[in-house]
Amino acid sequence: MAAIGVVTLELRIEHAHSLKEKRHVVKSLKERLRGKFNVSVAEIDDMDLHNSAVLAVATVSSSRQFAEKVLQAVEREAAELVGPMLVRVETEWW
């Protein structure tokens, strides 16, 4: 049975004073996570707010153990890249 995991990353981008500044942070994070971990990444909420973003990162694997390792690495990488801007992380499984 396939394991499908989704980690939701909530960001507070206090220094962003426009959607353009926010998009720079979000685009950089999305590209880095996609390229490094071969995961799907999408902005799923707060798209019209300039200082907040919610991203979903998904992976599918034949092994839940492997999927858990991938999503844990994604969480660590996001924390390293955006630091205190990462205010909440939630993981769901199907």
Backbone as XML, in Angstrom:
<?xml version="1.0"?>
<chain id="A" units="angstrom">
  <residue number="1" name="MET">
    <atom name="N" x="0.851" y="-1.182" z="0.000"/>
    <atom name="CA" x="0.000" y="0.000" z="0.000"/>
    <atom name="C" x="0.894" y="1.241" z="0.000"/>
  </residue>
  <residue number="2" name="ALA">
    <atom name="N" x="0.570" y="2.189" z="-0.817"/>
    <atom name="CA" x="1.340" y="3.425" z="-0.909"/>
    <atom name="C" x="1.106" y="4.299" z="0.319"/>
  </residue>
  <residue number="3" name="ALA">
    <atom name="N" x="2.144" y="5.011" z="0.693"/>
    <atom name="CA" x="2.055" y="5.993" z="1.779"/>
    <atom name="C" x="2.077" y="7.379" z="1.151"/>
  </residue>
  <residue number="4" name="ILE">
    <atom name="N" x="1.094" y="8.188" z="1.501"/>
    <atom name="CA" x="1.016" y="9.560" z="1.010"/>
    <atom name="C" x="1.120" y="10.474" z="2.217"/>
  </residue>
  <residue number="5" name="GLY">
    <atom name="N" x="2.129" y="11.316" z="2.213"/>
    <atom name="CA" x="2.328" y="12.245" z="3.322"/>
    <atom name="C" x="2.332" y="13.674" z="2.836"/>
  </residue>
  <residue number="6" name="VAL">
    <atom name="N" x="1.745" y="14.533" z="3.656"/>
    <atom name="CA" x="1.713" y="15.960" z="3.347"/>
    <atom name="C" x="2.133" y="16.728" z="4.599"/>
  </residue>
  <residue number="7" name="VAL">
    <atom name="N" x="3.118" y="17.577" z="4.433"/>
    <atom name="CA" x="3.506" y="18.463" z="5.522"/>
    <atom name="C" x="3.084" y="19.873" z="5.123"/>
  </residue>
  <residue number="8" name="THR">
    <atom name="N" x="2.399" y="20.540" z="6.057"/>
    <atom name="CA" x="1.941" y="21.906" z="5.843"/>
    <atom name="C" x="2.874" y="22.843" z="6.601"/>
  </residue>
  <residue number="9" name="LEU">
    <atom name="N" x="3.396" y="23.829" z="5.886"/>
    <atom name="CA" x="4.328" y="24.797" z="6.461"/>
    <atom name="C" x="3.658" y="26.170" z="6.470"/>
  </residue>
  <residue number="10" name="GLU">
    <atom name="N" x="3.512" y="26.740" z="7.650"/>
    <atom name="CA" x="2.933" y="28.079" z="7.760"/>
    <atom name="C" x="4.060" y="29.074" z="8.018"/>
  </residue>
  <residue number="11" name="LEU">
    <atom name="N" x="4.113" y="30.104" z="7.182"/>
    <atom name="CA" x="5.171" y="31.107" z="7.284"/>
    <atom name="C" x="4.587" y="32.468" z="7.646"/>
  </residue>
  <residue number="12" name="ARG">
    <atom name="N" x="5.324" y="33.217" z="8.454"/>
    <atom name="CA" x="5.039" y="34.634" z="8.719"/>
    <atom name="C" x="6.243" y="35.399" z="8.178"/>
  </residue>
  <residue number="13" name="ILE">
    <atom name="N" x="6.017" y="36.172" z="7.153"/>
    <atom name="CA" x="7.096" y="36.875" z="6.466"/>
    <atom name="C" x="6.988" y="38.352" z="6.839"/>
  </residue>
  <residue number="14" name="GLU">
    <atom name="N" x="7.444" y="38.668" z="8.028"/>
    <atom name="CA" x="7.258" y="40.012" z="8.591"/>
    <atom name="C" x="7.926" y="41.099" z="7.755"/>
  </residue>
  <residue number="15" name="HIS">
    <atom name="N" x="9.056" y="40.797" z="7.131"/>
    <atom name="CA" x="9.783" y="41.821" z="6.376"/>
    <atom name="C" x="9.172" y="42.097" z="5.000"/>
  </residue>
  <residue number="16" name="ALA">
    <atom name="N" x="8.215" y="41.289" z="4.569"/>
    <atom name="CA" x="7.594" y="41.484" z="3.253"/>
    <atom name="C" x="6.540" y="42.582" z="3.344"/>
  </residue>
  <residue number="17" name="HIS">
    <atom name="N" x="6.726" y="43.614" z="2.543"/>
    <atom name="CA" x="5.779" y="44.724" z="2.529"/>
    <atom name="C" x="4.963" y="44.750" z="1.241"/>
  </residue>
  <residue number="18" name="SER">
    <atom name="N" x="5.139" y="43.717" z="0.422"/>
    <atom name="CA" x="4.376" y="43.613" z="-0.822"/>
    <atom name="C" x="4.275" y="42.140" z="-1.207"/>
  </residue>
  <residue number="19" name="LEU">
    <atom name="N" x="3.351" y="41.842" z="-2.103"/>
    <atom name="CA" x="3.231" y="40.469" z="-2.594"/>
    <atom name="C" x="4.480" y="40.061" z="-3.357"/>
  </residue>
  <residue number="20" name="LYS">
    <atom name="N" x="5.135" y="41.016" z="-4.012"/>
    <atom name="CA" x="6.367" y="40.717" z="-4.749"/>
    <atom name="C" x="7.461" y="40.226" z="-3.799"/>
  </residue>
  <residue number="21" name="GLU">
    <atom name="N" x="7.623" y="40.875" z="-2.661"/>
    <atom name="CA" x="8.618" y="40.446" z="-1.678"/>
    <atom name="C" x="8.262" y="39.072" z="-1.111"/>
  </residue>
  <residue number="22" name="LYS">
    <atom name="N" x="6.983" y="38.851" z="-0.869"/>
    <atom name="CA" x="6.532" y="37.548" z="-0.374"/>
    <atom name="C" x="6.819" y="36.462" z="-1.405"/>
  </residue>
  <residue number="23" name="ARG">
    <atom name="N" x="6.476" y="36.723" z="-2.674"/>
    <atom name="CA" x="6.675" y="35.728" z="-3.729"/>
    <atom name="C" x="8.137" y="35.326" z="-3.859"/>
  </residue>
  <residue number="24" name="HIS">
    <atom name="N" x="9.044" y="36.262" z="-3.618"/>
    <atom name="CA" x="10.470" y="35.939" z="-3.683"/>
    <atom name="C" x="10.825" y="34.865" z="-2.645"/>
  </residue>
  <residue number="25" name="VAL">
    <atom name="N" x="10.340" y="35.026" z="-1.423"/>
    <atom name="CA" x="10.605" y="34.054" z="-0.357"/>
    <atom name="C" x="9.944" y="32.716" z="-0.690"/>
  </residue>
  <residue number="26" name="VAL">
    <atom name="N" x="8.672" y="32.749" z="-1.069"/>
    <atom name="CA" x="7.910" y="31.527" z="-1.334"/>
    <atom name="C" x="8.474" y="30.777" z="-2.534"/>
  </residue>
  <residue number="27" name="LYS">
    <atom name="N" x="8.768" y="31.480" z="-3.612"/>
    <atom name="CA" x="9.289" y="30.831" z="-4.817"/>
    <atom name="C" x="10.634" y="30.175" z="-4.546"/>
  </residue>
  <residue number="28" name="SER">
    <atom name="N" x="11.496" y="30.863" z="-3.823"/>
    <atom name="CA" x="12.806" y="30.317" z="-3.491"/>
    <atom name="C" x="12.678" y="29.029" z="-2.671"/>
  </residue>
  <residue number="29" name="LEU">
    <atom name="N" x="11.801" y="29.051" z="-1.671"/>
    <atom name="CA" x="11.593" y="27.874" z="-0.821"/>
    <atom name="C" x="11.005" y="26.721" z="-1.629"/>
  </residue>
  <residue number="30" name="LYS">
    <atom name="N" x="10.001" y="27.000" z="-2.445"/>
    <atom name="CA" x="9.371" y="25.953" z="-3.259"/>
    <atom name="C" x="10.384" y="25.309" z="-4.202"/>
  </residue>
  <residue number="31" name="GLU">
    <atom name="N" x="11.173" y="26.111" z="-4.895"/>
    <atom name="CA" x="12.155" y="25.570" z="-5.832"/>
    <atom name="C" x="13.202" y="24.732" z="-5.121"/>
  </residue>
  <residue number="32" name="ARG">
    <atom name="N" x="13.657" y="25.194" z="-3.971"/>
    <atom name="CA" x="14.680" y="24.462" z="-3.220"/>
    <atom name="C" x="14.157" y="23.099" z="-2.768"/>
  </residue>
  <residue number="33" name="LEU">
    <atom name="N" x="12.936" y="23.061" z="-2.230"/>
    <atom name="CA" x="12.375" y="21.800" z="-1.738"/>
    <atom name="C" x="12.097" y="20.833" z="-2.881"/>
  </residue>
  <residue number="34" name="ARG">
    <atom name="N" x="11.542" y="21.338" z="-3.989"/>
    <atom name="CA" x="11.287" y="20.480" z="-5.152"/>
    <atom name="C" x="12.575" y="19.877" z="-5.686"/>
  </residue>
  <residue number="35" name="GLY">
    <atom name="N" x="13.568" y="20.713" z="-5.857"/>
    <atom name="CA" x="14.826" y="20.260" z="-6.439"/>
    <atom name="C" x="15.597" y="19.300" z="-5.564"/>
  </residue>
  <residue number="36" name="LYS">
    <atom name="N" x="15.600" y="19.543" z="-4.280"/>
    <atom name="CA" x="16.405" y="18.725" z="-3.371"/>
    <atom name="C" x="15.737" y="17.406" z="-2.987"/>
  </residue>
  <residue number="37" name="PHE">
    <atom name="N" x="14.398" y="17.407" z="-2.871"/>
    <atom name="CA" x="13.709" y="16.238" z="-2.328"/>
    <atom name="C" x="12.737" y="15.563" z="-3.291"/>
  </residue>
  <residue number="38" name="ASN">
    <atom name="N" x="12.574" y="16.098" z="-4.495"/>
    <atom name="CA" x="11.656" y="15.517" z="-5.482"/>
    <atom name="C" x="10.244" y="15.363" z="-4.904"/>
  </residue>
  <residue number="39" name="VAL">
    <atom name="N" x="9.740" y="16.449" z="-4.335"/>
    <atom name="CA" x="8.402" y="16.477" z="-3.741"/>
    <atom name="C" x="7.542" y="17.477" z="-4.508"/>
  </residue>
  <residue number="40" name="SER">
    <atom name="N" x="6.246" y="17.407" z="-4.301"/>
    <atom name="CA" x="5.327" y="18.389" z="-4.860"/>
    <atom name="C" x="5.119" y="19.486" z="-3.819"/>
  </residue>
  <residue number="41" name="VAL">
    <atom name="N" x="5.143" y="20.735" z="-4.270"/>
    <atom name="CA" x="4.995" y="21.866" z="-3.354"/>
    <atom name="C" x="4.002" y="22.853" z="-3.960"/>
  </residue>
  <residue number="42" name="ALA">
    <atom name="N" x="3.055" y="23.313" z="-3.136"/>
    <atom name="CA" x="2.082" y="24.298" z="-3.601"/>
    <atom name="C" x="1.745" y="25.257" z="-2.473"/>
  </residue>
  <residue number="43" name="GLU">
    <atom name="N" x="1.529" y="26.513" z="-2.833"/>
    <atom name="CA" x="1.006" y="27.480" z="-1.879"/>
    <atom name="C" x="-0.501" y="27.249" z="-1.817"/>
  </residue>
  <residue number="44" name="ILE">
    <atom name="N" x="-1.022" y="26.994" z="-0.615"/>
    <atom name="CA" x="-2.428" y="26.586" z="-0.510"/>
    <atom name="C" x="-3.322" y="27.568" z="0.234"/>
  </residue>
  <residue number="45" name="ASP">
    <atom name="N" x="-2.739" y="28.576" z="0.861"/>
    <atom name="CA" x="-3.569" y="29.528" z="1.602"/>
    <atom name="C" x="-2.813" y="30.839" z="1.770"/>
  </residue>
  <residue number="46" name="ASP">
    <atom name="N" x="-3.538" y="31.882" z="2.146"/>
    <atom name="CA" x="-2.997" y="33.220" z="2.390"/>
    <atom name="C" x="-2.317" y="33.814" z="1.151"/>
  </residue>
  <residue number="47" name="MET">
    <atom name="N" x="-2.789" y="33.465" z="-0.024"/>
    <atom name="CA" x="-2.154" y="33.918" z="-1.256"/>
    <atom name="C" x="-2.273" y="35.419" z="-1.478"/>
  </residue>
  <residue number="48" name="ASP">
    <atom name="N" x="-3.278" y="36.058" z="-0.907"/>
    <atom name="CA" x="-3.461" y="37.497" z="-1.096"/>
    <atom name="C" x="-2.866" y="38.333" z="0.037"/>
  </residue>
  <residue number="49" name="LEU">
    <atom name="N" x="-2.252" y="37.678" z="1.005"/>
    <atom name="CA" x="-1.630" y="38.394" z="2.125"/>
    <atom name="C" x="-0.131" y="38.514" z="1.878"/>
  </residue>
  <residue number="50" name="HIS">
    <atom name="N" x="0.425" y="39.675" z="2.120"/>
    <atom name="CA" x="1.842" y="39.877" z="1.814"/>
    <atom name="C" x="2.789" y="39.388" z="2.902"/>
  </residue>
  <residue number="51" name="ASN">
    <atom name="N" x="2.299" y="39.126" z="4.096"/>
    <atom name="CA" x="3.205" y="38.709" z="5.165"/>
    <atom name="C" x="2.920" y="37.307" z="5.699"/>
  </residue>
  <residue number="52" name="SER">
    <atom name="N" x="2.172" y="36.521" z="4.960"/>
    <atom name="CA" x="1.823" y="35.177" z="5.410"/>
    <atom name="C" x="1.723" y="34.241" z="4.214"/>
  </residue>
  <residue number="53" name="ALA">
    <atom name="N" x="2.125" y="32.982" z="4.431"/>
    <atom name="CA" x="2.022" y="31.975" z="3.372"/>
    <atom name="C" x="1.822" y="30.606" z="4.015"/>
  </residue>
  <residue number="54" name="VAL">
    <atom name="N" x="1.056" y="29.762" z="3.339"/>
    <atom name="CA" x="0.884" y="28.379" z="3.779"/>
    <atom name="C" x="1.218" y="27.498" z="2.583"/>
  </residue>
  <residue number="55" name="LEU">
    <atom name="N" x="2.208" y="26.625" z="2.771"/>
    <atom name="CA" x="2.641" y="25.719" z="1.715"/>
    <atom name="C" x="2.334" y="24.286" z="2.106"/>
  </residue>
  <residue number="56" name="ALA">
    <atom name="N" x="1.965" y="23.473" z="1.124"/>
    <atom name="CA" x="1.797" y="22.039" z="1.327"/>
    <atom name="C" x="2.893" y="21.340" z="0.523"/>
  </residue>
  <residue number="57" name="VAL">
    <atom name="N" x="3.553" y="20.396" z="1.171"/>
    <atom name="CA" x="4.608" y="19.611" z="0.534"/>
    <atom name="C" x="4.179" y="18.149" z="0.616"/>
  </residue>
  <residue number="58" name="ALA">
    <atom name="N" x="4.081" y="17.497" z="-0.550"/>
    <atom name="CA" x="3.563" y="16.121" z="-0.583"/>
    <atom name="C" x="4.589" y="15.160" z="-1.166"/>
  </residue>
  <residue number="59" name="THR">
    <atom name="N" x="4.558" y="13.935" z="-0.641"/>
    <atom name="CA" x="5.380" y="12.858" z="-1.186"/>
    <atom name="C" x="4.565" y="11.571" z="-1.178"/>
  </residue>
  <residue number="60" name="VAL">
    <atom name="N" x="4.864" y="10.707" z="-2.132"/>
    <atom name="CA" x="4.226" y="9.393" z="-2.232"/>
    <atom name="C" x="5.334" y="8.362" z="-2.297"/>
  </residue>
  <residue number="61" name="SER">
    <atom name="N" x="5.189" y="7.298" z="-1.524"/>
    <atom name="CA" x="6.208" y="6.255" z="-1.494"/>
    <atom name="C" x="5.555" y="4.913" z="-1.193"/>
  </residue>
  <residue number="62" name="SER">
    <atom name="N" x="6.225" y="3.854" z="-1.564"/>
    <atom name="CA" x="5.736" y="2.524" z="-1.213"/>
    <atom name="C" x="6.017" y="2.204" z="0.253"/>
  </residue>
  <residue number="63" name="SER">
    <atom name="N" x="6.856" y="3.013" z="0.904"/>
    <atom name="CA" x="7.231" y="2.802" z="2.295"/>
    <atom name="C" x="6.926" y="4.051" z="3.119"/>
  </residue>
  <residue number="64" name="ARG">
    <atom name="N" x="6.117" y="3.903" z="4.145"/>
    <atom name="CA" x="5.827" y="5.049" z="5.009"/>
    <atom name="C" x="7.097" y="5.513" z="5.714"/>
  </residue>
  <residue number="65" name="GLN">
    <atom name="N" x="7.947" y="4.568" z="6.074"/>
    <atom name="CA" x="9.189" y="4.916" z="6.754"/>
    <atom name="C" x="10.035" y="5.853" z="5.881"/>
  </residue>
  <residue number="66" name="PHE">
    <atom name="N" x="10.134" y="5.544" z="4.585"/>
    <atom name="CA" x="10.893" y="6.398" z="3.673"/>
    <atom name="C" x="10.216" y="7.757" z="3.525"/>
  </residue>
  <residue number="67" name="ALA">
    <atom name="N" x="8.899" y="7.756" z="3.373"/>
    <atom name="CA" x="8.160" y="9.014" z="3.229"/>
    <atom name="C" x="8.329" y="9.889" z="4.470"/>
  </residue>
  <residue number="68" name="GLU">
    <atom name="N" x="8.325" y="9.290" z="5.654"/>
    <atom name="CA" x="8.534" y="10.042" z="6.887"/>
    <atom name="C" x="9.907" y="10.701" z="6.896"/>
  </residue>
  <residue number="69" name="LYS">
    <atom name="N" x="10.929" y="9.963" z="6.468"/>
    <atom name="CA" x="12.284" y="10.527" z="6.413"/>
    <atom name="C" x="12.350" y="11.705" z="5.450"/>
  </residue>
  <residue number="70" name="VAL">
    <atom name="N" x="11.695" y="11.571" z="4.305"/>
    <atom name="CA" x="11.686" y="12.662" z="3.325"/>
    <atom name="C" x="11.022" y="13.903" z="3.916"/>
  </residue>
  <residue number="71" name="LEU">
    <atom name="N" x="9.847" y="13.737" z="4.516"/>
    <atom name="CA" x="9.131" y="14.893" z="5.053"/>
    <atom name="C" x="9.837" y="15.505" z="6.263"/>
  </residue>
  <residue number="72" name="GLN">
    <atom name="N" x="10.516" y="14.701" z="7.052"/>
    <atom name="CA" x="11.310" y="15.243" z="8.158"/>
    <atom name="C" x="12.480" y="16.066" z="7.621"/>
  </residue>
  <residue number="73" name="ALA">
    <atom name="N" x="13.094" y="15.577" z="6.553"/>
    <atom name="CA" x="14.189" y="16.324" z="5.929"/>
    <atom name="C" x="13.672" y="17.623" z="5.312"/>
  </residue>
  <residue number="74" name="VAL">
    <atom name="N" x="12.484" y="17.578" z="4.715"/>
    <atom name="CA" x="11.859" y="18.786" z="4.162"/>
    <atom name="C" x="11.638" y="19.810" z="5.278"/>
  </residue>
  <residue number="75" name="GLU">
    <atom name="N" x="11.120" y="19.365" z="6.394"/>
    <atom name="CA" x="10.874" y="20.268" z="7.522"/>
    <atom name="C" x="12.173" y="20.898" z="8.019"/>
  </residue>
  <residue number="76" name="ARG">
    <atom name="N" x="13.231" y="20.092" z="8.158"/>
    <atom name="CA" x="14.526" y="20.617" z="8.602"/>
    <atom name="C" x="15.075" y="21.645" z="7.611"/>
  </residue>
  <residue number="77" name="GLU">
    <atom name="N" x="14.991" y="21.317" z="6.319"/>
    <atom name="CA" x="15.492" y="22.218" z="5.283"/>
    <atom name="C" x="14.721" y="23.540" z="5.289"/>
  </residue>
  <residue number="78" name="ALA">
    <atom name="N" x="13.416" y="23.462" z="5.406"/>
    <atom name="CA" x="12.600" y="24.678" z="5.453"/>
    <atom name="C" x="12.982" y="25.524" z="6.663"/>
  </residue>
  <residue number="79" name="ALA">
    <atom name="N" x="13.169" y="24.881" z="7.804"/>
    <atom name="CA" x="13.547" y="25.606" z="9.017"/>
    <atom name="C" x="14.906" y="26.281" z="8.841"/>
  </residue>
  <residue number="80" name="GLU">
    <atom name="N" x="15.833" y="25.599" z="8.184"/>
    <atom name="CA" x="17.150" y="26.191" z="7.939"/>
    <atom name="C" x="17.054" y="27.371" z="6.978"/>
  </residue>
  <residue number="81" name="LEU">
    <atom name="N" x="16.224" y="27.252" z="5.958"/>
    <atom name="CA" x="16.133" y="28.287" z="4.935"/>
    <atom name="C" x="15.390" y="29.532" z="5.408"/>
  </residue>
  <residue number="82" name="VAL">
    <atom name="N" x="14.297" y="29.355" z="6.131"/>
    <atom name="CA" x="13.482" y="30.518" z="6.498"/>
    <atom name="C" x="13.547" y="30.860" z="7.983"/>
  </residue>
  <residue number="83" name="GLY">
    <atom name="N" x="14.184" y="30.020" z="8.773"/>
    <atom name="CA" x="14.390" y="30.306" z="10.191"/>
    <atom name="C" x="13.103" y="30.595" z="10.939"/>
  </residue>
  <residue number="84" name="PRO">
    <atom name="N" x="13.076" y="31.708" z="11.670"/>
    <atom name="CA" x="11.909" y="32.010" z="12.509"/>
    <atom name="C" x="10.642" y="32.359" z="11.729"/>
  </residue>
  <residue number="85" name="MET">
    <atom name="N" x="10.753" y="32.485" z="10.402"/>
    <atom name="CA" x="9.535" y="32.722" z="9.611"/>
    <atom name="C" x="8.630" y="31.492" z="9.619"/>
  </residue>
  <residue number="86" name="LEU">
    <atom name="N" x="9.194" y="30.318" z="9.883"/>
    <atom name="CA" x="8.408" y="29.079" z="9.942"/>
    <atom name="C" x="7.750" y="29.013" z="11.317"/>
  </residue>
  <residue number="87" name="VAL">
    <atom name="N" x="6.435" y="29.230" z="11.352"/>
    <atom name="CA" x="5.748" y="29.325" z="12.636"/>
    <atom name="C" x="4.915" y="28.097" z="12.991"/>
  </residue>
  <residue number="88" name="ARG">
    <atom name="N" x="4.603" y="27.252" z="11.991"/>
    <atom name="CA" x="3.799" y="26.050" z="12.296"/>
    <atom name="C" x="4.062" y="24.994" z="11.230"/>
  </residue>
  <residue number="89" name="VAL">
    <atom name="N" x="4.126" y="23.754" z="11.708"/>
    <atom name="CA" x="4.308" y="22.605" z="10.817"/>
    <atom name="C" x="3.313" y="21.530" z="11.236"/>
  </residue>
  <residue number="90" name="GLU">
    <atom name="N" x="2.636" y="20.959" z="10.249"/>
    <atom name="CA" x="1.667" y="19.890" z="10.528"/>
    <atom name="C" x="1.829" y="18.812" z="9.464"/>
  </residue>
  <residue number="91" name="THR">
    <atom name="N" x="1.824" y="17.543" z="9.888"/>
    <atom name="CA" x="1.970" y="16.431" z="8.955"/>
    <atom name="C" x="0.713" y="15.568" z="8.980"/>
  </residue>
  <residue number="92" name="GLU">
    <atom name="N" x="0.271" y="15.176" z="7.785"/>
    <atom name="CA" x="-0.901" y="14.297" z="7.636"/>
    <atom name="C" x="-0.523" y="13.101" z="6.762"/>
  </residue>
  <residue number="93" name="TRP">
    <atom name="N" x="-1.227" y="11.977" z="7.012"/>
    <atom name="CA" x="-0.944" y="10.733" z="6.275"/>
    <atom name="C" x="-2.219" y="10.126" z="5.705"/>
  </residue>
  <residue number="94" name="TRP">
    <atom name="N" x="-2.077" y="9.532" z="4.533"/>
    <atom name="CA" x="-3.166" y="8.765" z="3.918"/>
    <atom name="C" x="-2.645" y="7.437" z="3.465"/>
  </residue>
</chain>
